[in-house]
Each structure stands twice: as C-alpha cells, then as structure tokens.
Amino acid sequence: MTLVARKDVISLAAGVPAPDLYPTPAFRQIVRDLLREEGQTVLGPCQTQGLKSLRYAIAGELMDPVAGVGPDEVLIVTGSQQGLDLVARAFVEPGDAVVIEAPTYLGALQTFRAAGGRLLSVPLDESGLRLDVLEGLLARYRPKLIYTLPTYQNPSGVTQDLERRRALLDVAAHFGVPIVEDDPYGRLYYGEVPPPSLKALDTRDSVIYLSTFSKIMFPGLRLGWIAAPRSVVERLALIKQRVDLYGNTLAQWSTMAFIREGHLDAHLTAVRAIYPRRRQAMVDELERACPKLEFRVPDGGFNLWCRLPADLKARDLLVEAGREGVAFVPGEVFHAEAGGEDALRLNFSSQPEPAIRKAISRLAEALSVVKSQAEQQPEVEGVAQPLV
C-alpha cells in the first residue's frame, strides 16, 4: 500500500475500473432527479435483503434469463467481499475443507481462512478448474464448498469452457457439494460473449452466485449481490442483519435507476471498446521491452497473468520496480500454499495507454536489474531442498 500511494509510482496493482471512464455525469443526474422526485424516500431505510426494485432489476436484467432467478432469490450486499464473508459464516466451521483454485482471488483466501477453513487447492489449465484433481479431493475430504471464478479468472484470466462448466456441475452434484461462483468480470468481455454462468447452467439449485457493481460501475458504491435459492438467501440475510441492517439506500436507488434507464448497458458498451486497447498497449509493450516474460492474453477482465524467466522471483522484482516507479501484485499472494513465486499480476484497466507504456518500460528496467543480480549470484552446491 505504501508503494502504491507514492505519487511517482504508476500502479498496475489494483484490479479496479478506470476512474477516467466513470459514468459520472449520468449518475450525477440520476441522484439529482431521485432527490427531487422521491425526496426523503431514497434516504430512508430499506429491507436487509435490499431495495426490492434493485433486486427486480438485477434478476431481470443482469442475471441470465435461463437461470430463472427471481427478486426473492437476490440479496444485496456491501460489495461481493461481504457476500463471501456471509457465505463463509453460513457454511464453513473451523476445520471444514473448502476447495479453491490455484491461483485465486486474495480476498477469498483471507475470508475462508478467517472462518477457519482448510483450503484445498486445485490447479487450473486452459479450460479452467482441473476436474481430475478436484474429484480426488471431493472423495477424500468431503469439503463444504467449491469456490471458483469461471469467467476471466482473477488473477489468471482463464475462462472455463462450456464442457468444463457442465462437467463441474455434475461432479459437484455427485458429491453433494455447493459451488460458490464468483463472477465480477463476466460482463467485461472483449470479443465473443463468454459461456453461460454456472448459475444459468445449474438445474439442481447447487450454485451460489456472487457479483458486484465495483468492476462495472464504481468501486465506491460498495454494492454487490448474491443470487441463490430462496432458503439460502434468507439464511444469509439473517446473518447480514446482525452486522449490517441494510446497504446504502441512496446508492441502491441510484443504481436501480442507472440500470433501468439504460446507462449501465451504454457504459459497458463504451468500456468494452476502450479496455481492449489498454490491454493491447500492455501486450505490445511487454513483447517489445520484456520478451522473456511469459503471459496469456485474456478475452476479458482486467488483468494479465505473467511468469518470469527461470530463477527470478516476483518479490525481488517488486522491490526493484518500486525504485523505478511501478507497482504490481506478486503471484504468491494468490496461492493458499507454496506457488506463484515466479508470477505477477498486471492490471491494464485502470491506467490510460501512455501510462501503461511508461509503466512497462519501467518494469523492463527493473527486470533487467534483477536478472543481472541473479546472474551474479554464486551457485551453491550440495544444498538439500526441504520436503514440503
């Protein structure tokens, strides 16, 4: 956080939307109209489950119609991070096993660990969560939950294909384990529309779906939602009520109007044209300045997942990159166990193209220094590696 806060640093760390692309004028007008037309209503209380008109808007316009989600199956939460916390409180007791992807979202690691969960890591391939590994863990440990980000996964950018999604649902149903589908980026596609969500494909009410307005509107709204069977939503709402009676009412009214008046669709259309250019600027500069850095180009989302040349560590690179004036997230923080030491996540959404090019140029300078330092290190022979 200290590095990112420095004014001379270009941050490629935070996975956030671009402040320069915020749809501020339309949102400002909506707030003004609501205060004038609705008055005190938009500043009063609402149900713990959330403003009903917003839940209707989410169920009808943001959830896949095939999923058949109704407003009573939607819970408004203070960002999807609160949604994860509620799910962990409801389903995970200390010592319970929870399946996660490796790598995966840092906030999920922190939440399930805080609940006392034992984290079981399943690696990814180009089609998503590896089911051959998953089945063995399900049979042996009988976990309480499977947590997955199937679309533009954070941090890897991998998207589960349709066949893998259907197979995952079948495997989870066979072992009777609910799936928590985290989908912050599904509407941020830069080409073909991604496969249907697990929630849309689910015919057994086994998926708890999470999403957020933080990636597609403003992070400061602190609004997200859970879509789940009504009994699950009611259970989660009771837990939420203990610590948070209801979310910001004005933000809920304003977001509902933003959706209903077509501003969200217009905003998404706009950013789907701009974010790919920023992604390409990063790709082009990496290929030019950091040819030894390996990465995959995601079809959506906010991030590139990169791997360093052999024997280099992202933590070492981060120190030198800070001196050069650029920040990123080292890959090891996205792993529950050992792993990711040679990886880094670069965000392309939050900075304009000139800043992205400058940041990658700085990163290349830092990488050159770290590589030179590694080459000067004397080789140590006969040192046994610990078994872990």
Phi, psi and omega in degrees: 000324180297317180297313183296329183285345181293136184291336182273000183261133171267118185268124170248028187264304189287134177274075186233159174289165184284122177302327181288350179253004178305136177279057188297314183302314181295320181292320178300317181294322178298315180298316178300314181297319181296316180295325179286319188271324185258339176060231186293340182303318185283354178251003181267189181283169172213179180294151176302324181291343178117162178303125187297321180294327176290320178297322174297317181296318179295312182298321185273335189236339181251340175266144178301128181304330180297331181292338178063035182279131176257168182299332179283355177254017179238134175238124176279131182233163181278072186081153182294343175297319174295323177302315177299318180297318179297317179297317179297318179296325184281328191244343189244123172257157179307130180095345179291145178274141176228128178275132176229166175273157176232108005277172178208177182299127183301319181299327177290318177303313182295319183292312182290328175294318180298330178280356180087014182288148171268118187270123180252114187270134175240126181289164178254152164238195185292346179254003178116207182304129182282111185287333179297321177286318183301314183300320179297319179292320180296319181293323186275319191251346181047063183292163179279330185213154166245120179256126183216148171245087190285343187240115182052058189306140176260115018256354195284336185081358181291143175241126175296132177282171187297319180298317180294322179298314180296319179294322178298316178299320179294316180296314180298319179294321180301321181265358177068037182249124177295151176252131171260110181262115178260120188227070180281339190246002189302333179269000181255066179256148186236049182166237178293146175293137181292168177300161177303150178297160174301323179300320180290330181273345186287126176248006186238010183055043183252002184249130170255115189258133178239140170208178189210153171271355184295328182270335186252353175226264182227133175299327184291348176295327185052053177233133172215185178208156173244134171242121186202168174308149187304321181296324178290316179301317179296320178295316180292324179296323177296321178292316179301321184298334181291332185239347188202097188302320177191160179281173181305116186292316180298319178297322180292315177301314184294319179293319176302312180294323179300319178289309187296328182273004174087004183290326180295314178301317180295319180295316180297321176300319181293312184287332176295341175272332186268316183301322177298328178291322177291319176301315182293324176300318178293315180300312181299317182289323176297317180295327180282310191264335183231062187296340180273354179277123180267140178202160174249146181265112182285156179275357180189189180082204190236352197227153167251136178255119189240152176237137182279160173300163183306141174075005176258146183245137182296327179298318178295318180296322181299320179298313181289324178297323176299321177295327180278343178097040176215145181235149175210180178251123178290145189294335186295336182289347180266009181243138176284330180241195177297146179143158176080007182296335181260013186242158175211149177252128179245126178270131179250355187278327195273346183246146174291164187302315179301320179293323178297315180297317179296319180297317181291325175299318177294319179299321179298320177298315179296318180297322178297319179295313182295321178296318178296319178297320180295322181291335181274349179290131178291142178287135179255119183262151172075017179266120181285142176272135180291146176274124181232000000 
